[in-house]
Amino acid sequence: MSIPDKRSPQFPMRLSAEFRDQLEAEMKKDGDTSLATWIKRILRKELQSRGIEPKG
């Protein structure tokens, strides 16, 4: 019997090396440990600014 995977599916995104370097520099300034975590935090913040409560 297999255990169901509780992770959400990945969202592939292509970033140029220069753009990724910029994002990672800002991520580190904010104290985040990964680019994915930083991006999710920013997206949640954007939803909240639009009056939408992020789910999950």
C-alpha positions as a printed Julia matrix, in Angstrom:
56×3 Matrix{Float64}:
  0.0    0.0     0.0
  1.5    3.34   -1.02
  1.33   6.53    0.98
 -0.26   9.42   -0.95
  2.06  12.31   -1.8
  0.96  15.41    0.12
  3.13  17.85   -1.83
  1.57  20.17   -4.36
  2.58  19.83   -8.0
  5.59  21.81   -9.17
  5.15  24.89  -11.31
  7.94  25.03  -13.9
  9.26  28.5   -14.64
 12.06  29.56  -16.97
 14.27  32.35  -15.68
 17.31  33.84  -17.34
 20.5   33.48  -15.31
 20.7   37.24  -14.78
 17.09  37.5   -13.6
 17.49  34.52  -11.27
 20.62  36.13   -9.77
 18.63  39.31   -9.09
 15.8   37.37   -7.47
 18.17  35.31   -5.32
 19.93  38.46   -4.1
 16.61  39.95   -2.99
 15.53  36.64   -1.47
 18.66  36.59    0.7
 18.07  40.21    1.79
 14.6   39.18    3.0
 16.0   36.18    4.88
 14.26  33.48    2.86
 16.03  30.14    2.4
 14.87  29.29   -1.12
 13.67  31.1    -4.19
 10.44  29.09   -4.2
  9.64  30.14   -0.62
 10.37  33.78   -1.43
  8.19  33.72   -4.56
  5.29  32.09   -2.68
  5.53  34.73    0.06
  5.44  37.53   -2.51
  2.47  35.98   -4.32
  0.54  35.59   -1.05
  1.28  39.23   -0.23
 -0.02  40.29   -3.66
 -3.27  38.35   -3.18
 -3.75  39.99    0.24
 -3.18  43.44   -1.28
 -6.06  42.65   -3.66
 -8.31  41.64   -0.78
 -8.0   37.91   -1.45
 -7.14  35.57    1.41
 -4.56  33.02    0.17
 -5.54  29.38    0.63
 -3.1   26.67    1.59
